[in-house]
Amino acid sequence: MKLPSIRRSQGRQGPSGSRVRTVRHRRRRRTPAAALLAAALTVAGLAGAGPVALPASATPATPADAAGATATAGDVTGFTRSGNTFTVTASSGAKARVVVARADIFRLWLSPDGSFTDDPAGSDLAPTTDFGPVTSSYSDAGAYYRITTGSLSIRVDKKPLRFSVFRADNTTPVWQESRPTSWTGGRTTQYLARGADEQFYGTGLRLGEWALRGKTVPIAVDNKWRENDNASPAPFYMSTNGYGVMRNTWAPGSYGFDSPTTLTHDEKRFDAWYFTGDSLKSVLDAYTDVSGKPFMAPMWGFELGNADCFNASNPDYQGDHNRLRHQNTPDVVGYAADARAADMPSGWFLPNDGYGCGYTAPLKSTVDALKAKGFQTGLWTSTGLGSIADEVGTAGSRGVKTDVAWIGSGYKYAFDGVRQAVDGIEKNSDARRFVWTVDGWAGTQRNAVVWTGDTYGTWDDMRWHVPAITGAGLSGLNYAAGDIDGIFGGSPQTYTRDLQWKAFTPAFMTMSGWGATNPSAGYHDKQPWRFAEPYLSINRKYLQLKMRLMPYLYTMSRIAHESGVPSTRAMVLEYPDDPVARGNLTSGQFMAGDSLLVAPVVSDTSVRDGIYLPAGTWTDYWTGRTYAGPGWLNGYRAPLDTLPLFVKGGAVVPMWPQMNHTGEKPVDTLTYDIHPRGTSSFTLYEDDGRTRAYRSGAYARQRVDVTAPTAGSGAVTVAVGAPTGSYTGKPASRGYEFTLHVATAPATVTIDGAPVPGLASKAAYDAAASGWYFDPADRSGVLRIKTGTKAGAFTVSAGGTSLPAAETLPAATPIERSAWSLVHADSQETTAENGAAAHAFDGNPTTIWHTAWSSGTPAPLPHEIRIDLGARYAVDGLGHLPRQDGGVNGRIGGYEVYVSDSTTDWGPPVATGTFADTPAAKTTALTPKNGRYLRLRALTEAGGRGPWTSVAEITLTGRPAP
């Protein structure tokens, strides 16, 4: 029966399968895309954006292809200047332009045919290029022309035409072309020399590790959403040499960060913006000065979102039409009531999921009912935005989730679709943009949240999501997310672990109605309040913590909006000079802002190894135990309810009162959670959290400065500045509470020099308007101070207290595996499991080395593998992860380990022993020895099941050796 009140779909949905299914929980077979895109873009008003066609090849590009022979510009034959534009003429007829936009920013445009009329990106990717007057000059240095700014020397080599960039001293290299840029009929490639220890980051939302040296990264959309794909590529990268580059193009490409570095796009032109700085943060700042700063999400957008179809009775819906409590859109209000009844923080719903679901009209009554419970409403569209003016302006919806069925070709199509969604919100309300997209590009950071697509609720998907979401920030994408526990499959354990760490990212969402139905007890869809204990309480714990941390995380996103530095930060952003932090040894952890270190648990374990704590002091958030970095923390106890979380010494973290959604309670008391250590500060940012009034200056800031000893005893002083600025709803005054993490009770506590009474119990403290209380049992010591209501500046001081002592961490350091290579394996299975021996150290625990078993007579034990470490190390420890695929044969029992500088003379073993017959990771200490080569011999099979050996991962600890 067709229901007249149901909004019908505007066409059949799409090619790429985002949330596509034939029956509930099953992905639908993909269909050809071009006709569907044409219809959808017409509805969306995007048909004028260009010809509707599938994108250029997403396969990694090579310097030459079938489109024709490789060509270069030749030698320089002319050089002219007009203002800050320098034009180079070459012997082939090609021309190049260098346009200096700022002392640290310039554009390099190479045209093979000598014209500069082909500019497909226009101002889309670089909306801001006028930074006012800039001083530049040039000179003829003989072998090259030299263009100078206050920061750079740009060299134009004459024979042949090549470019290089140096610092202002003209001797410190930034980047250098190792050979001339070349092109064929359809591809253009730049070749750059790679520094001895140069590292690379960026390329958008890459689904995997974020340190890219030695990797080839597709700058292309394929909508497969698996590890090492690029969900939202950006033609941008940056280098530890202090520069970044954005190719000014919509064409897909491929970046190979090898030696030389090869940077290819599928077009016969070269056009790029270059940004230089003295740090990765300054490069991000310059890049986002040109391409746009990350947008400011509304506060409710930081809260948990939930997407599902609540209109399943629609005849056009392509899923299960009989879903209980999901028959018509108003049914979503019942789920909102469930969340509030469970005391579960959550902020917004997408009550339709496209693919024929639509929504029940009138929409406004549902939006109003959700708003009454503290929820905002967004809409997921797979077919265009034809009704967005009414949906936003009349019904009151405030968010949009675009879908691959009509923007899935990516590039300009997706970019324009997102921009139309932004306009639909901001031209029909005073609200801020809040758009989610699965196909971003450079510049998307100013318009949308990017997410990782249709992924799975598995430990392995969670493993690569951590570096993927963290790494997106290295392209200026402040809001990057993945569905909690994926969209397909999942379990209570994976859901709980995934929600824990994603609560420390700015935006996160759960996709209901797509995982397996009750795969284990207590699991119902993917709403966090529909789980049994203990999962229910753990989910609540982390959602409540995020709400308390709202002022901290909101401030970090304001910093992103001003500087391009993301809230979710790879360790290298905060510790650029730490050689461990620069690479993928730290890709499994991140900084949430500048003070919180998060080390997610991404396997079925209660022990977290390999947590790297950089220089400084770090306090366990849950226990108060303090460590002195740099060093590695292994054996950290992390039962299911415990996310490894550490607070940096000196941290000043503002916190709200506990609430389930923004605005539920007034922020009449603000807590500053402080880990005093030396001198530190924090500047709180606040605005109305909802409208765009902040753009015209409607916001306030408050600076807090802390002085304390660096260790031992002394006074801790907190100087709170008066809030500056104003916005609608700003409190004229408020109460303050300080939680100081100190080891001993103070001798005195004063506010503006006046003594504050000490209270004998926590109950007395809670009942008092002002006072202090020290609890030595609370996380190794917490001093709580209440000030009463304050309107202006004031100072709090705790005298005669002491700081927690910091434990020294072991110095053993994991050896980076990116340079390892296989020397020899005596046997390997290459037909059935197709697992070559190099899988034993590829960083992927789902792949294995297994000795041959599927044909002939298996090779007898012992078995061995020999590995070239790529450099010489003092090796002191070995880690061995047995196969994790459920199989048991091949687990190593008796073993010998050798380290040597030669593959022919190994000497005596540095370790011997027997591993237990379990799937748990094993470690063994080695007699420290210097060498380049490792030899692991499996003498027996742990369970005595047969003459086999299997290994999921081999790791080593040590340090470089001369």
Disulfide bonds with the S-S distance in Angstrom:
Cys309-Cys357 2.23
